[in-house]
């Protein structure tokens, strides 16, 4: 996926701005609850949705939703709400939320708002990129490489999966720096 010129550096700036607004230190992991609050996005677990719909977790269709859904955004007018699958592990859960918050930060419209498939795909790729930058900004990736932090320690320290860590170290060029 080729992004518009300047998109990646815009993402780093956006993340830095949000981190400053949240009062995070350079090496603090992102706090998803604080970010949700900052963006004024209510966050619900699937179990809350299931309860509100008076359904049961054991229902076949509910189980199917749990199998398929990581997190999604739904709109009430222009207001967003994020629903997440609480059965995912912590690192994946954080990453799922980061992806949805990335859509919000990039002001992407709802999925069914008539965009072309290409535009939808571009929005997904953008949210995936910004979601990664939210989880591990480039300066943190470079720090990990610069001090030769053990990968397991880095993943724990920043609340990300080993796969996300590897991906961010690669795409930020930090992995090359460490080599
Ligand atoms: Zn998405």
Backbone and ligand atoms as CSV (ligand in chain L), in Angstrom:
chain,resi,resn,atom,element,x,y,z
A,1,UNK,N,N,0.852,-1.207,0.000
A,1,UNK,CA,C,0.000,0.000,0.000
A,1,UNK,C,C,0.879,1.246,0.000
A,2,UNK,N,N,0.642,2.090,-0.985
A,2,UNK,CA,C,1.433,3.317,-1.055
A,2,UNK,C,C,0.607,4.455,-0.446
A,3,UNK,N,N,1.188,5.108,0.542
A,3,UNK,CA,C,0.469,6.198,1.198
A,3,UNK,C,C,0.762,7.517,0.500
A,4,UNK,N,N,-0.133,8.491,0.739
A,4,UNK,CA,C,0.109,9.831,0.216
A,4,UNK,C,C,1.422,10.344,0.799
A,5,UNK,N,N,2.110,11.150,0.021
A,5,UNK,CA,C,3.389,11.712,0.477
A,5,UNK,C,C,3.183,12.440,1.817
A,6,UNK,N,N,4.058,12.162,2.752
A,6,UNK,CA,C,3.980,12.853,4.051
A,6,UNK,C,C,3.073,12.186,5.060
A,7,UNK,N,N,2.319,11.128,4.627
A,7,UNK,CA,C,1.368,10.508,5.553
A,7,UNK,C,C,2.055,9.915,6.782
A,8,UNK,N,N,3.175,9.216,6.557
A,8,UNK,CA,C,3.833,8.544,7.685
A,8,UNK,C,C,4.375,9.558,8.692
A,9,UNK,N,N,4.946,10.643,8.199
A,9,UNK,CA,C,5.463,11.627,9.164
A,9,UNK,C,C,4.306,12.375,9.828
A,10,UNK,N,N,3.205,12.545,9.099
A,10,UNK,CA,C,2.013,13.142,9.723
A,10,UNK,C,C,1.552,12.262,10.891
A,11,UNK,N,N,1.569,10.941,10.682
A,11,UNK,CA,C,1.149,10.013,11.748
A,11,UNK,C,C,2.033,10.154,12.983
A,12,UNK,N,N,3.355,10.229,12.763
A,12,UNK,CA,C,4.266,10.366,13.912
A,12,UNK,C,C,3.996,11.674,14.660
A,13,UNK,N,N,3.747,12.734,13.899
A,13,UNK,CA,C,3.446,14.038,14.534
A,13,UNK,C,C,2.132,13.979,15.313
A,14,UNK,N,N,1.154,13.328,14.693
A,14,UNK,CA,C,-0.163,13.202,15.334
A,14,UNK,C,C,-0.039,12.427,16.641
A,15,UNK,N,N,0.702,11.326,16.589
A,15,UNK,CA,C,0.896,10.503,17.786
A,15,UNK,C,C,1.623,11.313,18.851
A,16,UNK,N,N,2.648,12.055,18.425
A,16,UNK,CA,C,3.407,12.846,19.381
A,16,UNK,C,C,2.525,13.905,20.034
A,17,UNK,N,N,1.669,14.516,19.217
A,17,UNK,CA,C,0.762,15.543,19.745
A,17,UNK,C,C,-0.199,14.947,20.778
A,18,UNK,N,N,-0.757,13.802,20.439
A,18,UNK,CA,C,-1.695,13.146,21.356
A,18,UNK,C,C,-0.979,12.725,22.639
A,19,UNK,N,N,0.239,12.205,22.495
A,19,UNK,CA,C,1.008,11.773,23.665
A,19,UNK,C,C,1.309,12.963,24.583
A,20,UNK,N,N,1.604,14.105,23.975
A,20,UNK,CA,C,1.863,15.322,24.763
A,20,UNK,C,C,0.588,15.731,25.497
A,21,UNK,N,N,-0.534,15.699,24.767
A,21,UNK,CA,C,-1.813,16.074,25.388
A,21,UNK,C,C,-2.169,15.138,26.540
A,22,UNK,N,N,-1.745,13.881,26.429
A,22,UNK,CA,C,-2.021,12.903,27.496
A,22,UNK,C,C,-1.004,13.000,28.632
A,23,UNK,N,N,0.023,13.817,28.428
A,23,UNK,CA,C,1.048,13.975,29.462
A,23,UNK,C,C,1.954,12.760,29.597
A,24,UNK,N,N,2.122,12.014,28.503
A,24,UNK,CA,C,2.967,10.816,28.558
A,24,UNK,C,C,4.441,11.178,28.399
A,25,UNK,N,N,5.289,10.471,29.130
A,25,UNK,CA,C,6.725,10.624,28.963
A,25,UNK,C,C,7.171,9.934,27.673
A,26,UNK,N,N,8.371,10.290,27.214
A,26,UNK,CA,C,8.935,9.756,25.968
A,26,UNK,C,C,8.808,8.238,25.852
A,27,UNK,N,N,9.063,7.557,26.968
A,27,UNK,CA,C,9.132,6.097,26.912
A,27,UNK,C,C,7.946,5.410,27.592
A,28,UNK,N,N,6.901,6.184,27.862
A,28,UNK,CA,C,5.708,5.557,28.440
A,28,UNK,C,C,4.944,4.815,27.353
A,29,UNK,N,N,4.400,3.642,27.696
A,29,UNK,CA,C,3.502,2.993,26.726
A,29,UNK,C,C,2.215,3.806,26.629
A,30,UNK,N,N,1.529,3.687,25.512
A,30,UNK,CA,C,0.266,4.408,25.356
A,30,UNK,C,C,-0.767,3.826,26.324
A,31,UNK,N,N,-1.552,4.709,26.906
A,31,UNK,CA,C,-2.608,4.294,27.831
A,31,UNK,C,C,-3.933,4.344,27.063
A,32,UNK,N,N,-4.476,3.189,26.746
A,32,UNK,CA,C,-5.661,3.129,25.886
A,32,UNK,C,C,-6.897,3.733,26.546
A,33,UNK,N,N,-7.027,3.563,27.866
A,33,UNK,CA,C,-8.194,4.142,28.552
A,33,UNK,C,C,-8.127,5.659,28.484
A,34,UNK,N,N,-6.909,6.189,28.718
A,34,UNK,CA,C,-6.740,7.646,28.679
A,34,UNK,C,C,-6.983,8.164,27.263
A,35,UNK,N,N,-6.536,7.406,26.281
A,35,UNK,CA,C,-6.725,7.834,24.889
A,35,UNK,C,C,-8.210,7.840,24.529
A,36,UNK,N,N,-8.931,6.793,24.940
A,36,UNK,CA,C,-10.379,6.727,24.672
A,36,UNK,C,C,-11.067,7.936,25.290
A,37,UNK,N,N,-10.681,8.247,26.522
A,37,UNK,CA,C,-11.266,9.359,27.258
A,37,UNK,C,C,-10.941,10.681,26.545
A,38,UNK,N,N,-9.685,10.808,26.150
A,38,UNK,CA,C,-9.211,12.020,25.472
A,38,UNK,C,C,-9.971,12.249,24.162
A,39,UNK,N,N,-10.257,11.166,23.461
A,39,UNK,CA,C,-10.959,11.273,22.180
A,39,UNK,C,C,-12.483,11.299,22.369
A,40,UNK,N,N,-12.911,11.199,23.640
A,40,UNK,CA,C,-14.350,11.173,23.970
A,40,UNK,C,C,-15.055,10.030,23.248
A,41,UNK,N,N,-14.395,8.872,23.217
A,41,UNK,CA,C,-15.005,7.713,22.566
A,41,UNK,C,C,-15.357,6.686,23.636
A,42,UNK,N,N,-16.650,6.473,23.888
A,42,UNK,CA,C,-17.023,5.425,24.834
A,42,UNK,C,C,-16.605,4.065,24.280
A,43,UNK,N,N,-16.126,3.221,25.161
A,43,UNK,CA,C,-15.638,1.900,24.748
A,43,UNK,C,C,-16.450,0.835,25.479
A,44,UNK,N,N,-17.014,-0.069,24.702
A,44,UNK,CA,C,-17.832,-1.143,25.269
A,44,UNK,C,C,-17.221,-2.483,24.923
A,45,UNK,N,N,-17.340,-3.426,25.847
A,45,UNK,CA,C,-16.938,-4.793,25.512
A,45,UNK,C,C,-18.100,-5.460,24.769
A,46,UNK,N,N,-17.774,-6.500,24.022
A,46,UNK,CA,C,-18.830,-7.268,23.349
A,46,UNK,C,C,-19.827,-7.805,24.367
A,47,UNK,N,N,-19.317,-8.184,25.544
A,47,UNK,CA,C,-20.222,-8.763,26.552
A,47,UNK,C,C,-21.262,-7.721,26.987
A,48,UNK,N,N,-20.893,-6.450,27.041
A,48,UNK,CA,C,-21.869,-5.404,27.381
A,48,UNK,C,C,-22.927,-5.291,26.289
A,49,UNK,N,N,-22.463,-5.419,25.031
A,49,UNK,CA,C,-23.404,-5.366,23.908
A,49,UNK,C,C,-24.370,-6.553,23.965
A,50,UNK,N,N,-23.793,-7.715,24.256
A,50,UNK,CA,C,-24.594,-8.939,24.304
A,50,UNK,C,C,-25.652,-8.813,25.406
A,51,UNK,N,N,-25.219,-8.288,26.538
A,51,UNK,CA,C,-26.122,-8.094,27.672
A,51,UNK,C,C,-27.228,-7.104,27.303
A,52,UNK,N,N,-26.822,-5.983,26.689
A,52,UNK,CA,C,-27.791,-4.945,26.312
A,52,UNK,C,C,-28.800,-5.490,25.302
A,53,UNK,N,N,-28.338,-6.426,24.467
A,53,UNK,CA,C,-29.229,-7.008,23.452
A,53,UNK,C,C,-30.015,-8.193,24.025
A,54,UNK,N,N,-29.822,-8.436,25.321
A,54,UNK,CA,C,-30.487,-9.566,26.004
A,54,UNK,C,C,-30.222,-10.895,25.292
A,55,UNK,N,N,-28.978,-11.016,24.810
A,55,UNK,CA,C,-28.569,-12.267,24.170
A,55,UNK,C,C,-27.708,-13.039,25.156
A,56,UNK,N,N,-27.339,-14.235,24.764
A,56,UNK,CA,C,-26.462,-15.025,25.632
A,56,UNK,C,C,-25.165,-15.334,24.876
A,57,UNK,N,N,-24.065,-15.370,25.639
A,57,UNK,CA,C,-22.754,-15.678,25.054
A,57,UNK,C,C,-22.758,-17.038,24.364
A,58,UNK,N,N,-23.629,-17.932,24.860
A,58,UNK,CA,C,-23.638,-19.307,24.314
A,58,UNK,C,C,-24.372,-19.393,22.976
A,59,UNK,N,N,-25.177,-18.372,22.635
A,59,UNK,CA,C,-25.907,-18.396,21.354
A,59,UNK,C,C,-24.927,-18.627,20.218
A,60,UNK,N,N,-25.355,-19.374,19.239
A,60,UNK,CA,C,-24.468,-19.665,18.104
A,60,UNK,C,C,-24.035,-18.402,17.391
A,61,UNK,N,N,-25.002,-17.501,17.152
A,61,UNK,CA,C,-24.637,-16.281,16.403
A,61,UNK,C,C,-23.727,-15.372,17.221
A,62,UNK,N,N,-23.898,-15.385,18.553
A,62,UNK,CA,C,-23.015,-14.577,19.401
A,62,UNK,C,C,-21.606,-15.171,19.385
A,63,UNK,N,N,-21.523,-16.485,19.453
A,63,UNK,CA,C,-20.207,-17.153,19.391
A,63,UNK,C,C,-19.499,-16.824,18.087
A,64,UNK,N,N,-20.286,-16.766,17.027
A,64,UNK,CA,C,-19.752,-16.434,15.704
A,64,UNK,C,C,-19.161,-15.014,15.721
A,65,UNK,N,N,-19.868,-14.099,16.347
A,65,UNK,CA,C,-19.380,-12.714,16.452
A,65,UNK,C,C,-18.058,-12.706,17.220
A,66,UNK,N,N,-18.011,-13.447,18.321
A,66,UNK,CA,C,-16.782,-13.494,19.120
A,66,UNK,C,C,-15.617,-14.058,18.312
A,67,UNK,N,N,-15.925,-15.009,17.427
A,67,UNK,CA,C,-14.863,-15.607,16.610
A,67,UNK,C,C,-14.325,-14.595,15.595
A,68,UNK,N,N,-15.225,-13.768,15.073
A,68,UNK,CA,C,-14.844,-12.915,13.937
A,68,UNK,C,C,-14.376,-11.510,14.324
A,69,UNK,N,N,-14.881,-11.014,15.442
A,69,UNK,CA,C,-14.678,-9.589,15.740
A,69,UNK,C,C,-13.474,-9.350,16.646
A,70,UNK,N,N,-12.650,-8.386,16.251
A,70,UNK,CA,C,-11.581,-7.909,17.138
A,70,UNK,C,C,-12.085,-6.661,17.857
A,71,UNK,N,N,-12.483,-5.695,17.069
A,71,UNK,CA,C,-13.095,-4.461,17.574
A,71,UNK,C,C,-13.739,-3.776,16.384
A,72,UNK,N,N,-14.724,-2.962,16.647
A,72,UNK,CA,C,-15.309,-2.182,15.556
A,72,UNK,C,C,-15.863,-0.876,16.115
A,73,UNK,N,N,-16.084,0.043,15.194
A,73,UNK,CA,C,-16.629,1.349,15.569
A,73,UNK,C,C,-18.044,1.428,15.049
A,74,UNK,N,N,-18.961,1.884,15.887
A,74,UNK,CA,C,-20.250,2.223,15.291
A,74,UNK,C,C,-20.591,3.671,15.606
A,75,UNK,N,N,-21.401,4.224,14.770
A,75,UNK,CA,C,-21.703,5.651,14.832
A,75,UNK,C,C,-23.131,5.867,15.308
A,76,UNK,N,N,-23.273,6.841,16.194
A,76,UNK,CA,C,-24.605,7.351,16.548
A,76,UNK,C,C,-24.582,8.797,16.080
A,77,UNK,N,N,-25.129,9.040,14.908
A,77,UNK,CA,C,-24.937,10.354,14.284
A,77,UNK,C,C,-23.459,10.479,13.965
A,78,UNK,N,N,-22.846,11.561,14.457
A,78,UNK,CA,C,-21.410,11.727,14.175
A,78,UNK,C,C,-20.554,11.173,15.307
A,79,UNK,N,N,-21.208,10.666,16.363
A,79,UNK,CA,C,-20.450,10.187,17.521
A,79,UNK,C,C,-20.062,8.729,17.355
A,80,UNK,N,N,-18.817,8.450,17.739
A,80,UNK,CA,C,-18.313,7.085,17.618
A,80,UNK,C,C,-18.412,6.359,18.935
A,81,UNK,N,N,-18.588,5.059,18.837
A,81,UNK,CA,C,-18.451,4.186,19.989
A,81,UNK,C,C,-17.634,2.998,19.508
A,82,UNK,N,N,-16.715,2.536,20.355
A,82,UNK,CA,C,-15.901,1.386,19.961
A,82,UNK,C,C,-16.301,0.179,20.789
A,83,UNK,N,N,-16.498,-0.924,20.118
A,83,UNK,CA,C,-16.823,-2.181,20.785
A,83,UNK,C,C,-15.654,-3.138,20.570
A,84,UNK,N,N,-15.229,-3.788,21.627
A,84,UNK,CA,C,-14.062,-4.666,21.513
A,84,UNK,C,C,-14.383,-6.065,22.034
A,85,UNK,N,N,-13.639,-7.008,21.530
A,85,UNK,CA,C,-13.763,-8.397,21.972
A,85,UNK,C,C,-12.877,-8.597,23.208
A,86,UNK,N,N,-13.523,-8.730,24.356
A,86,UNK,CA,C,-12.770,-8.815,25.619
A,86,UNK,C,C,-12.091,-10.178,25.798
A,87,UNK,N,N,-12.305,-11.083,24.832
A,87,UNK,CA,C,-11.663,-12.397,24.962
A,87,UNK,C,C,-10.272,-12.434,24.321
A,88,UNK,N,N,-9.869,-11.335,23.718
A,88,UNK,CA,C,-8.512,-11.274,23.158
A,88,UNK,C,C,-7.511,-10.929,24.258
A,89,UNK,N,N,-6.279,-11.397,24.092
A,89,UNK,CA,C,-5.227,-11.102,25.067
A,89,UNK,C,C,-4.937,-9.601,25.111
A,90,UNK,N,N,-4.246,-9.168,26.156
A,90,UNK,CA,C,-4.071,-7.734,26.401
A,90,UNK,C,C,-3.389,-6.993,25.240
A,91,UNK,N,N,-2.280,-7.542,24.745
A,91,UNK,CA,C,-1.538,-6.843,23.686
A,91,UNK,C,C,-2.404,-6.711,22.434
A,92,UNK,N,N,-3.113,-7.790,22.103
A,92,UNK,CA,C,-3.966,-7.742,20.916
A,92,UNK,C,C,-5.136,-6.780,21.137
A,93,UNK,N,N,-5.686,-6.821,22.327
A,93,UNK,CA,C,-6.789,-5.924,22.672
A,93,UNK,C,C,-6.363,-4.460,22.506
A,94,UNK,N,N,-5.182,-4.129,23.027
A,94,UNK,CA,C,-4.676,-2.759,22.923
A,94,UNK,C,C,-4.503,-2.367,21.448
A,95,UNK,N,N,-3.995,-3.310,20.675
A,95,UNK,CA,C,-3.773,-3.056,19.261
A,95,UNK,C,C,-5.112,-2.887,18.513
A,96,UNK,N,N,-6.101,-3.698,18.893
A,96,UNK,CA,C,-7.434,-3.572,18.290
A,96,UNK,C,C,-8.006,-2.177,18.551
A,97,UNK,N,N,-7.847,-1.708,19.792
A,97,UNK,CA,C,-8.355,-0.378,20.125
A,97,UNK,C,C,-7.572,0.698,19.370
A,98,UNK,N,N,-6.250,0.524,19.302
A,98,UNK,CA,C,-5.413,1.512,18.603
A,98,UNK,C,C,-5.880,1.663,17.161
A,99,UNK,N,N,-6.233,0.559,16.529
A,99,UNK,CA,C,-6.707,0.593,15.144
A,99,UNK,C,C,-8.004,1.421,15.039
A,100,UNK,N,N,-8.926,1.181,15.949
A,100,UNK,CA,C,-10.198,1.924,15.892
A,100,UNK,C,C,-9.977,3.406,16.211
A,101,UNK,N,N,-9.108,3.691,17.182
A,101,UNK,CA,C,-8.827,5.093,17.523
A,101,UNK,C,C,-8.099,5.783,16.359
A,102,UNK,N,N,-7.317,5.009,15.617
A,102,UNK,CA,C,-6.632,5.575,14.443
A,102,UNK,C,C,-7.665,6.035,13.411
A,103,UNK,N,N,-8.698,5.223,13.202
A,103,UNK,CA,C,-9.774,5.644,12.281
A,103,UNK,C,C,-10.357,6.976,12.753
A,104,UNK,N,N,-10.542,7.099,14.073
A,104,UNK,CA,C,-11.133,8.335,14.616
A,104,UNK,C,C,-10.182,9.514,14.425
A,105,UNK,N,N,-8.905,9.309,14.747
A,105,UNK,CA,C,-7.933,10.406,14.622
A,105,UNK,C,C,-7.806,10.866,13.171
A,106,UNK,N,N,-7.984,9.935,12.238
A,106,UNK,CA,C,-7.881,10.271,10.818
A,106,UNK,C,C,-9.236,10.711,10.250
A,107,UNK,N,N,-10.223,10.748,11.150
A,107,UNK,CA,C,-11.582,11.186,10.791
A,107,UNK,C,C,-12.155,10.420,9.604
A,108,UNK,N,N,-11.910,9.113,9.616
A,108,UNK,CA,C,-12.494,8.291,8.561
A,108,UNK,C,C,-14.004,8.188,8.778
A,109,UNK,N,N,-14.764,8.201,7.695
A,109,UNK,CA,C,-16.215,8.085,7.830
A,109,UNK,C,C,-16.620,6.634,8.135
A,110,UNK,N,N,-17.887,6.407,8.479
A,110,UNK,CA,C,-18.341,5.026,8.715
A,110,UNK,C,C,-18.114,4.158,7.483
A,111,UNK,N,N,-18.027,2.849,7.722
A,111,UNK,CA,C,-17.731,1.904,6.631
A,111,UNK,C,C,-18.763,1.919,5.508
A,112,UNK,N,N,-20.047,2.124,5.877
A,112,UNK,CA,C,-21.093,2.018,4.849
A,112,UNK,C,C,-21.508,3.386,4.308
A,113,UNK,N,N,-20.529,4.292,4.225
A,113,UNK,CA,C,-20.923,5.648,3.817
A,113,UNK,C,C,-20.723,5.903,2.322
A,114,UNK,N,N,-20.589,4.832,1.559
A,114,UNK,CA,C,-20.587,4.986,0.105
A,114,UNK,C,C,-19.225,5.198,-0.534
A,115,UNK,N,N,-18.156,4.963,0.233
A,115,UNK,CA,C,-16.818,5.075,-0.362
A,115,UNK,C,C,-16.590,3.906,-1.316
A,116,UNK,N,N,-15.704,4.109,-2.278
A,116,UNK,CA,C,-15.346,3.008,-3.173
A,116,UNK,C,C,-14.544,1.970,-2.400
A,117,UNK,N,N,-14.452,0.760,-2.961
A,117,UNK,CA,C,-13.656,-0.299,-2.312
A,117,UNK,C,C,-12.217,0.166,-2.118
A,118,UNK,N,N,-11.696,0.860,-3.130
A,118,UNK,CA,C,-10.298,1.332,-3.062
A,118,UNK,C,C,-10.128,2.316,-1.905
A,119,UNK,N,N,-11.103,3.213,-1.757
A,119,UNK,CA,C,-11.011,4.213,-0.688
A,119,UNK,C,C,-11.129,3.530,0.676
A,120,UNK,N,N,-12.016,2.521,0.766
A,120,UNK,CA,C,-12.158,1.760,2.026
A,120,UNK,C,C,-10.839,1.078,2.366
A,121,UNK,N,N,-10.244,0.467,1.345
A,121,UNK,CA,C,-8.963,-0.228,1.555
A,121,UNK,C,C,-7.879,0.742,1.992
A,122,UNK,N,N,-7.877,1.916,1.368
A,122,UNK,CA,C,-6.878,2.933,1.721
A,122,UNK,C,C,-7.074,3.368,3.168
A,123,UNK,N,N,-8.342,3.533,3.584
A,123,UNK,CA,C,-8.608,3.920,4.974
A,123,UNK,C,C,-8.136,2.831,5.941
A,124,UNK,N,N,-8.366,1.567,5.565
A,124,UNK,CA,C,-7.925,0.467,6.434
A,124,UNK,C,C,-6.398,0.459,6.562
A,125,UNK,N,N,-5.735,0.668,5.427
A,125,UNK,CA,C,-4.266,0.667,5.456
A,125,UNK,C,C,-3.757,1.834,6.302
A,126,UNK,N,N,-4.399,2.980,6.183
A,126,UNK,CA,C,-3.995,4.145,6.980
A,126,UNK,C,C,-4.197,3.880,8.468
A,127,UNK,N,N,-5.357,3.294,8.811
A,127,UNK,CA,C,-5.631,3.014,10.234
A,127,UNK,C,C,-4.639,1.977,10.766
A,128,UNK,N,N,-4.288,1.011,9.919
A,128,UNK,CA,C,-3.318,-0.011,10.347
A,128,UNK,C,C,-1.968,0.645,10.624
A,129,UNK,N,N,-1.587,1.563,9.745
A,129,UNK,CA,C,-0.289,2.232,9.924
A,129,UNK,C,C,-0.300,3.100,11.191
A,130,UNK,N,N,-1.331,3.947,11.300
A,130,UNK,CA,C,-1.379,4.841,12.460
A,130,UNK,C,C,-1.558,4.037,13.752
A,131,UNK,N,N,-2.340,2.960,13.686
A,131,UNK,CA,C,-2.502,2.098,14.870
A,131,UNK,C,C,-1.155,1.597,15.362
A,132,UNK,N,N,-0.304,1.191,14.429
A,132,UNK,CA,C,1.042,0.726,14.791
A,132,UNK,C,C,1.858,1.842,15.417
A,133,UNK,N,N,1.739,3.041,14.848
A,133,UNK,CA,C,2.504,4.180,15.386
A,133,UNK,C,C,1.995,4.567,16.776
A,134,UNK,N,N,0.708,4.364,17.016
A,134,UNK,CA,C,0.162,4.629,18.360
A,134,UNK,C,C,0.766,3.630,19.353
A,135,UNK,N,N,0.838,2.377,18.928
A,135,UNK,CA,C,1.348,1.330,19.820
A,135,UNK,C,C,2.834,1.490,20.111
A,136,UNK,N,N,3.602,1.821,19.078
A,136,UNK,CA,C,5.045,2.000,19.266
A,136,UNK,C,C,5.536,3.093,18.308
A,137,UNK,N,N,5.575,4.347,18.791
A,137,UNK,CA,C,6.062,5.430,17.928
A,137,UNK,C,C,7.505,5.177,17.503
A,138,UNK,N,N,7.898,5.807,16.416
A,138,UNK,CA,C,9.236,5.565,15.850
A,138,UNK,C,C,10.347,5.836,16.868
A,139,UNK,N,N,10.167,6.876,17.698
A,139,UNK,CA,C,11.259,7.195,18.633
A,139,UNK,C,C,11.446,6.080,19.666
A,140,UNK,N,N,10.338,5.401,20.026
A,140,UNK,CA,C,10.459,4.283,20.970
A,140,UNK,C,C,11.103,3.072,20.292
A,141,UNK,N,N,10.750,2.863,19.011
A,141,UNK,CA,C,11.370,1.758,18.265
A,141,UNK,C,C,12.881,1.983,18.183
A,142,UNK,N,N,13.257,3.222,17.896
A,142,UNK,CA,C,14.697,3.546,17.797
A,142,UNK,C,C,15.386,3.374,19.153
A,143,UNK,N,N,14.689,3.736,20.215
A,143,UNK,CA,C,15.262,3.587,21.560
A,143,UNK,C,C,15.532,2.105,21.857
A,144,UNK,N,N,14.555,1.266,21.541
A,144,UNK,CA,C,14.699,-0.174,21.779
A,144,UNK,C,C,15.936,-0.696,21.050
A,145,UNK,N,N,16.068,-0.263,19.775
A,145,UNK,CA,C,17.212,-0.709,18.969
A,145,UNK,C,C,18.518,-0.146,19.523
A,146,UNK,N,N,18.472,1.136,19.899
A,146,UNK,CA,C,19.709,1.811,20.322
A,146,UNK,C,C,20.293,1.197,21.591
A,147,UNK,N,N,19.420,0.829,22.529
A,147,UNK,CA,C,19.961,0.283,23.785
A,147,UNK,C,C,20.025,-1.246,23.747
A,148,UNK,N,N,19.600,-1.825,22.611
A,148,UNK,CA,C,19.658,-3.279,22.470
A,148,UNK,C,C,18.756,-3.999,23.467
A,149,UNK,N,N,17.579,-3.396,23.713
A,149,UNK,CA,C,16.638,-4.009,24.664
A,149,UNK,C,C,16.203,-5.380,24.158
A,150,UNK,N,N,16.143,-6.351,25.051
A,150,UNK,CA,C,15.678,-7.682,24.645
A,150,UNK,C,C,14.245,-7.558,24.130
A,151,UNK,N,N,13.951,-8.323,23.058
A,151,UNK,CA,C,12.645,-8.212,22.410
A,151,UNK,C,C,11.498,-8.507,23.383
A,152,UNK,N,N,11.656,-9.551,24.211
A,152,UNK,CA,C,10.584,-9.912,25.158
A,152,UNK,C,C,10.351,-8.770,26.140
A,153,UNK,N,N,11.454,-8.173,26.594
A,153,UNK,CA,C,11.331,-7.072,27.558
A,153,UNK,C,C,10.648,-5.872,26.908
A,154,UNK,N,N,11.014,-5.617,25.647
A,154,UNK,CA,C,10.443,-4.459,24.947
A,154,UNK,C,C,8.938,-4.654,24.747
A,155,UNK,N,N,8.547,-5.872,24.346
A,155,UNK,CA,C,7.126,-6.141,24.113
A,155,UNK,C,C,6.342,-5.942,25.410
A,156,UNK,N,N,6.894,-6.427,26.512
A,156,UNK,CA,C,6.224,-6.267,27.804
A,156,UNK,C,C,6.196,-4.797,28.208
A,157,UNK,N,N,7.340,-4.151,28.061
A,157,UNK,CA,C,7.476,-2.746,28.481
A,157,UNK,C,C,6.456,-1.845,27.782
A,158,UNK,N,N,6.234,-2.093,26.476
A,158,UNK,CA,C,5.364,-1.200,25.715
A,158,UNK,C,C,3.957,-1.785,25.486
A,159,UNK,N,N,3.687,-2.942,26.060
A,159,UNK,CA,C,2.344,-3.513,25.982
A,159,UNK,C,C,1.936,-3.906,24.580
A,160,UNK,N,N,2.894,-4.462,23.835
A,160,UNK,CA,C,2.602,-4.852,22.449
A,160,UNK,C,C,2.990,-6.316,22.240
A,161,UNK,N,N,2.467,-6.901,21.173
A,161,UNK,CA,C,2.789,-8.298,20.881
A,161,UNK,C,C,4.178,-8.370,20.240
A,162,UNK,N,N,4.829,-9.532,20.286
A,162,UNK,CA,C,6.120,-9.682,19.614
A,162,UNK,C,C,6.017,-9.388,18.118
A,163,UNK,N,N,4.851,-9.725,17.526
A,163,UNK,CA,C,4.659,-9.481,16.080
A,163,UNK,C,C,4.608,-7.972,15.802
A,164,UNK,N,N,3.880,-7.248,16.637
A,164,UNK,CA,C,3.794,-5.789,16.464
A,164,UNK,C,C,5.169,-5.157,16.658
A,165,UNK,N,N,5.910,-5.670,17.648
A,165,UNK,CA,C,7.248,-5.128,17.906
A,165,UNK,C,C,8.142,-5.325,16.677
A,166,UNK,N,N,8.134,-6.557,16.143
A,166,UNK,CA,C,8.970,-6.858,14.971
A,166,UNK,C,C,8.575,-5.956,13.794
A,167,UNK,N,N,7.272,-5.851,13.580
A,167,UNK,CA,C,6.745,-5.034,12.478
A,167,UNK,C,C,7.197,-3.576,12.622
A,168,UNK,N,N,7.037,-3.002,13.802
A,168,UNK,CA,C,7.392,-1.586,13.988
A,168,UNK,C,C,8.904,-1.378,13.905
A,169,UNK,N,N,9.674,-2.328,14.428
A,169,UNK,CA,C,11.135,-2.198,14.327
A,169,UNK,C,C,11.548,-2.201,12.861
A,170,UNK,N,N,10.849,-3.010,12.059
A,170,UNK,CA,C,11.176,-3.083,10.631
A,170,UNK,C,C,10.747,-1.833,9.885
A,171,UNK,N,N,9.481,-1.450,10.052
A,171,UNK,CA,C,8.970,-0.360,9.207
A,171,UNK,C,C,9.522,1.005,9.605
A,172,UNK,N,N,10.017,1.135,10.827
A,172,UNK,CA,C,10.617,2.424,11.238
A,172,UNK,C,C,12.094,2.477,10.895
A,173,UNK,N,N,12.648,1.340,10.435
A,173,UNK,CA,C,14.077,1.300,10.132
A,173,UNK,C,C,14.934,1.074,11.358
A,174,UNK,N,N,14.274,0.927,12.544
A,174,UNK,CA,C,15.039,0.749,13.787
A,174,UNK,C,C,15.781,-0.589,13.780
A,175,UNK,N,N,15.174,-1.604,13.158
A,175,UNK,CA,C,15.817,-2.932,13.127
A,175,UNK,C,C,17.172,-2.856,12.416
A,176,UNK,N,N,17.204,-2.076,11.334
A,176,UNK,CA,C,18.451,-1.923,10.563
A,176,UNK,C,C,19.520,-1.242,11.408
A,177,UNK,N,N,19.049,-0.272,12.193
A,177,UNK,CA,C,19.951,0.485,13.052
A,177,UNK,C,C,20.659,-0.444,14.051
A,178,UNK,N,N,19.875,-1.452,14.520
A,178,UNK,CA,C,20.411,-2.360,15.546
A,178,UNK,C,C,21.324,-3.404,14.943
A,179,UNK,N,N,21.164,-3.647,13.608
A,179,UNK,CA,C,21.917,-4.733,12.963
A,179,UNK,C,C,23.409,-4.383,12.855
L,1,ZN,ZN,ZN,-10.373,-0.671,10.378
